[in-house]
Amino acid sequence: MSTVAAVVVTYNRKDKLTKVLDHVLGQSLRPSWVVVVDNASTDGTADILADYAKRDDRVVVVSLDSNTGGAGGFATGMARGYELGADFVWIMDDDCYPNADALEELVNGHAKAESTLGTQLPYACSLVKFIDGSICEMNNPGTTWDWGRLISKGEQSVLVTHCSFVSVLFPRWTLTRHGLPLKEYFIWFDDQEYTLRITKDAPGVQVLTSVVVHDMGVNRGVNFGDVTPANVWKFEYGARNEASFRLHHENAVAFAKFVLRMFQGLRGGGVPWPLRVRLFKKVIEGVKFNPKPDFPRSVL
């Protein structure tokens, strides 16, 4: 029987976090561990996690001294799951509510897809819905040219090239071979970089029968036309990280296309020039920014 370490990264969302943990702990296929990475929350999250750990010995709390962002949190949590000896790590944000059978469907869908295709697949991700039942705009994966290959065989799964970190199952060998997400990214594009990195040999799979709800404020994807003084700090990370990836891991043409897309988005949204300048400075920073992945280690 395969073991699964669920990994939840949290920062100052204690109300949503309790709902996430209740959903994860109540899965039809029980995870062996539920690793919660607390990114130095200041809202009483630590007390809530202490209570969960006291009531259920599957809960493993990793408390960080500083906020390392989603990227750092996932790298830490995935490494901890690996150290515990898990055969799979199943990761999600602290506002993701998985259906009761979401994990079971992921594990089974991943195994069926591997059997049908005759090869190892580096990950399986869920279908992500918004709170009103519609598709979550931010969490649509990229599909392969033959995305319907498994559907043609009667399976409810789609072949994908990349996905967001909202309910993704990674087999242990993926971490062994490809390492961890880039913690230096902090936030934004860390999920695309990682899932694109690990699909160079084989695609991932989206299991359509594994469903989660992403409790976002607004159902909208990342759009540079939405930059404001309040959220520009997130877009700065996104601009630097994607610029770095397109240049260092694809090519100069991909980098130029990204810069053009960002420019068109900013112009189309009427984003003030001071904010545009901040983002283009981050693109320039991305030219030299090229972190390398860490690899987990087993302590067993």
PLY file of the C-alpha trace (Angstrom):
ply
format ascii 1.0
element vertex 300
property float x
property float y
property float z
element edge 299
property int vertex1
property int vertex2
end_header
0.00 0.00 0.00
1.48 3.35 -1.05
1.92 6.06 1.56
0.98 9.68 0.92
2.16 12.83 2.68
-0.27 15.68 2.15
1.45 19.08 2.24
-0.38 22.32 3.04
1.41 25.68 3.05
-0.22 28.42 5.12
0.23 32.05 6.02
-2.29 34.00 8.12
-5.39 32.15 6.93
-6.42 30.28 10.05
-10.15 30.31 9.26
-9.72 28.75 5.81
-6.91 26.49 7.04
-9.19 24.63 9.46
-11.58 23.84 6.61
-8.68 22.64 4.43
-7.34 20.37 7.16
-10.77 18.91 7.89
-11.15 18.06 4.19
-7.66 16.55 3.96
-7.91 14.51 7.14
-11.33 13.20 6.07
-10.21 11.76 2.72
-11.55 8.37 1.64
-7.92 7.39 1.03
-6.25 8.48 4.25
-2.90 10.26 3.91
-0.28 8.81 6.22
0.91 12.28 7.15
-0.43 15.81 6.80
2.54 18.17 6.77
1.54 21.77 7.44
4.19 24.40 6.74
3.45 27.56 8.71
5.18 30.48 6.99
5.61 32.47 10.23
1.91 33.32 10.60
0.95 35.97 13.15
-2.81 35.37 13.40
-2.92 32.50 15.90
-2.34 29.77 13.32
0.26 28.13 15.58
-2.32 27.49 18.32
-4.75 25.94 15.86
-2.06 23.68 14.43
-0.98 22.60 17.90
-4.56 21.54 18.59
-4.79 19.54 15.36
-1.46 17.83 16.06
-2.68 16.91 19.53
-5.91 15.40 18.19
-4.45 13.56 15.17
-0.92 12.15 15.16
-0.81 12.29 11.35
-0.46 16.08 11.53
3.17 17.20 11.26
3.72 20.92 11.83
6.75 22.68 10.35
7.00 26.21 11.77
9.30 28.57 9.86
11.00 31.61 11.39
10.20 33.81 8.40
7.77 33.89 5.49
9.40 32.01 2.61
6.43 32.42 0.27
4.55 29.64 -1.45
7.68 28.47 -3.27
9.75 28.15 -0.11
6.87 26.60 1.78
6.24 23.92 -0.82
9.95 23.13 -1.14
10.13 22.71 2.63
6.96 20.65 2.90
7.79 18.36 -0.02
11.25 17.74 1.42
9.67 16.87 4.78
7.27 14.41 3.16
10.20 12.82 1.35
12.15 12.55 4.61
9.19 10.81 6.22
9.44 8.15 3.53
6.24 8.93 1.62
5.70 7.26 -1.74
3.75 10.33 -2.89
3.45 13.94 -1.78
0.14 15.72 -2.37
0.41 19.50 -2.20
-2.07 22.37 -1.96
-2.62 25.92 -0.72
-4.41 26.88 2.49
-7.59 27.82 0.60
-8.04 24.53 -1.30
-10.92 22.27 -0.27
-10.61 18.77 -1.81
-13.65 16.59 -2.31
-13.70 13.55 -0.03
-12.40 11.27 -2.78
-9.97 13.74 -4.40
-6.80 11.96 -3.23
-8.13 8.48 -4.01
-9.08 9.58 -7.53
-5.63 11.14 -8.05
-3.77 8.01 -6.97
-5.99 5.71 -9.03
-6.03 8.01 -12.06
-2.26 8.34 -12.02
-1.81 4.55 -11.82
-4.29 3.90 -14.65
-2.64 6.48 -16.89
0.80 4.99 -16.30
-0.51 1.51 -17.10
-2.20 2.68 -20.29
0.78 4.69 -21.54
3.40 2.21 -20.36
5.61 4.83 -18.77
6.12 6.73 -15.52
4.26 10.02 -15.24
5.78 12.76 -13.04
2.56 14.08 -11.49
-1.23 14.06 -11.40
-3.31 17.17 -10.71
-6.96 17.74 -9.86
-9.75 19.61 -11.62
-9.94 22.93 -9.77
-13.29 24.68 -9.39
-14.16 28.13 -8.04
-16.53 28.40 -5.07
-19.53 28.84 -7.41
-18.80 25.58 -9.23
-17.28 27.16 -12.35
-13.76 26.37 -13.54
-11.08 28.26 -11.59
-9.47 30.58 -14.12
-6.07 30.70 -12.41
-5.69 26.94 -12.17
-6.18 25.64 -15.70
-3.25 23.40 -16.72
-1.51 23.55 -20.09
-2.36 20.58 -22.31
-0.26 18.48 -24.67
-1.02 18.25 -28.39
-2.54 14.80 -27.78
-4.35 15.81 -24.59
-7.29 13.44 -25.25
-5.24 10.26 -25.65
-6.42 8.79 -22.33
-10.00 9.92 -22.85
-10.03 7.92 -26.09
-9.18 4.87 -23.96
-12.13 5.46 -21.63
-10.21 7.21 -18.83
-11.28 10.54 -17.36
-7.83 12.11 -17.57
-6.09 14.70 -19.73
-2.38 14.88 -20.58
-0.82 18.14 -19.44
2.48 20.01 -19.59
2.16 22.22 -16.51
-0.26 23.05 -13.71
-0.67 25.17 -10.59
0.15 23.96 -7.09
-3.53 23.52 -6.14
-3.86 19.77 -5.48
-0.98 18.02 -7.23
0.29 14.51 -6.52
3.99 13.84 -7.06
5.49 10.33 -6.87
8.66 10.03 -4.83
10.84 9.37 -7.87
9.97 12.80 -9.28
11.56 14.52 -6.29
14.55 12.17 -6.38
15.20 12.81 -10.07
14.21 16.45 -10.48
14.59 18.00 -7.04
12.29 20.53 -5.39
10.55 23.73 -6.49
12.80 26.78 -6.59
12.42 28.38 -3.17
14.08 31.55 -4.46
11.03 32.29 -6.61
9.10 33.06 -3.39
5.73 33.41 -5.13
4.30 33.11 -8.65
5.53 30.97 -11.53
7.19 28.51 -9.15
4.48 25.99 -10.03
4.88 26.41 -13.79
8.67 26.25 -13.58
8.55 23.04 -11.58
5.89 21.20 -13.56
7.47 22.24 -16.87
10.84 21.07 -15.57
9.60 17.61 -14.61
7.61 16.98 -17.81
10.58 17.00 -20.15
10.56 13.20 -20.36
6.83 12.53 -20.01
3.66 14.59 -19.49
1.66 14.95 -16.33
-2.00 14.05 -16.10
-5.07 15.95 -14.91
-7.55 13.53 -13.35
-10.97 15.00 -14.05
-12.70 12.93 -11.37
-10.45 14.41 -8.67
-12.11 17.71 -7.79
-11.09 20.50 -5.41
-12.51 23.95 -4.70
-10.19 26.96 -4.66
-11.62 29.59 -2.33
-10.13 32.65 -4.04
-11.51 36.16 -3.64
-12.09 36.67 -7.37
-12.16 34.07 -10.13
-9.58 35.55 -12.44
-6.23 34.44 -13.83
-2.97 36.38 -13.76
-3.25 39.42 -16.05
-0.69 42.23 -16.16
-3.52 44.64 -16.91
-4.68 44.16 -13.31
-1.56 45.64 -11.69
-2.27 48.16 -8.92
-0.13 49.77 -6.22
-1.54 47.23 -3.76
-0.67 44.09 -5.72
2.35 45.15 -7.76
4.70 43.34 -5.38
3.25 39.99 -6.52
3.58 40.91 -10.17
7.20 41.91 -9.54
7.97 38.34 -8.46
6.03 37.02 -11.44
7.88 39.27 -13.89
11.32 38.36 -12.54
10.60 34.65 -12.29
9.03 34.16 -15.70
11.67 36.33 -17.38
14.35 34.15 -15.81
12.64 30.94 -16.87
11.97 32.01 -20.46
15.54 33.18 -20.96
17.55 30.54 -19.10
15.40 27.45 -19.61
13.83 28.16 -23.00
15.46 30.70 -25.32
15.78 34.37 -26.24
12.70 34.23 -28.48
10.52 32.95 -25.61
11.95 35.69 -23.39
11.12 38.36 -26.00
7.59 37.02 -26.40
7.06 37.20 -22.64
8.31 40.80 -22.49
5.98 41.75 -25.35
3.02 40.02 -23.69
3.71 41.85 -20.44
4.03 45.19 -22.23
0.74 44.65 -24.08
-1.03 43.65 -20.88
0.20 46.70 -18.99
-0.73 49.01 -21.83
-4.13 47.41 -22.32
-4.92 47.78 -18.63
-3.82 51.40 -18.51
-1.37 50.62 -15.73
0.40 53.80 -14.53
3.94 54.26 -15.84
5.66 54.17 -12.43
4.28 50.65 -11.91
5.30 49.60 -15.41
8.85 50.77 -14.73
8.97 48.70 -11.54
8.01 45.58 -13.45
10.47 46.12 -16.29
13.22 46.55 -13.72
12.29 43.10 -12.44
12.49 41.69 -15.97
16.05 43.03 -16.17
16.77 41.45 -12.79
15.55 38.15 -14.21
18.39 38.18 -16.77
20.91 37.41 -14.00
18.50 35.53 -11.72
18.89 31.80 -12.34
18.56 29.68 -9.18
19.18 25.94 -9.12
16.98 23.35 -7.38
17.75 21.69 -4.08
17.25 17.95 -3.72
15.53 16.23 -0.79
17.24 13.63 1.33
15.90 10.57 3.08
16.65 10.23 6.78
15.32 6.68 7.02
0 1
1 2
2 3
3 4
4 5
5 6
6 7
7 8
8 9
9 10
10 11
11 12
12 13
13 14
14 15
15 16
16 17
17 18
18 19
19 20
20 21
21 22
22 23
23 24
24 25
25 26
26 27
27 28
28 29
29 30
30 31
31 32
32 33
33 34
34 35
35 36
36 37
37 38
38 39
39 40
40 41
41 42
42 43
43 44
44 45
45 46
46 47
47 48
48 49
49 50
50 51
51 52
52 53
53 54
54 55
55 56
56 57
57 58
58 59
59 60
60 61
61 62
62 63
63 64
64 65
65 66
66 67
67 68
68 69
69 70
70 71
71 72
72 73
73 74
74 75
75 76
76 77
77 78
78 79
79 80
80 81
81 82
82 83
83 84
84 85
85 86
86 87
87 88
88 89
89 90
90 91
91 92
92 93
93 94
94 95
95 96
96 97
97 98
98 99
99 100
100 101
101 102
102 103
103 104
104 105
105 106
106 107
107 108
108 109
109 110
110 111
111 112
112 113
113 114
114 115
115 116
116 117
117 118
118 119
119 120
120 121
121 122
122 123
123 124
124 125
125 126
126 127
127 128
128 129
129 130
130 131
131 132
132 133
133 134
134 135
135 136
136 137
137 138
138 139
139 140
140 141
141 142
142 143
143 144
144 145
145 146
146 147
147 148
148 149
149 150
150 151
151 152
152 153
153 154
154 155
155 156
156 157
157 158
158 159
159 160
160 161
161 162
162 163
163 164
164 165
165 166
166 167
167 168
168 169
169 170
170 171
171 172
172 173
173 174
174 175
175 176
176 177
177 178
178 179
179 180
180 181
181 182
182 183
183 184
184 185
185 186
186 187
187 188
188 189
189 190
190 191
191 192
192 193
193 194
194 195
195 196
196 197
197 198
198 199
199 200
200 201
201 202
202 203
203 204
204 205
205 206
206 207
207 208
208 209
209 210
210 211
211 212
212 213
213 214
214 215
215 216
216 217
217 218
218 219
219 220
220 221
221 222
222 223
223 224
224 225
225 226
226 227
227 228
228 229
229 230
230 231
231 232
232 233
233 234
234 235
235 236
236 237
237 238
238 239
239 240
240 241
241 242
242 243
243 244
244 245
245 246
246 247
247 248
248 249
249 250
250 251
251 252
252 253
253 254
254 255
255 256
256 257
257 258
258 259
259 260
260 261
261 262
262 263
263 264
264 265
265 266
266 267
267 268
268 269
269 270
270 271
271 272
272 273
273 274
274 275
275 276
276 277
277 278
278 279
279 280
280 281
281 282
282 283
283 284
284 285
285 286
286 287
287 288
288 289
289 290
290 291
291 292
292 293
293 294
294 295
295 296
296 297
297 298
298 299
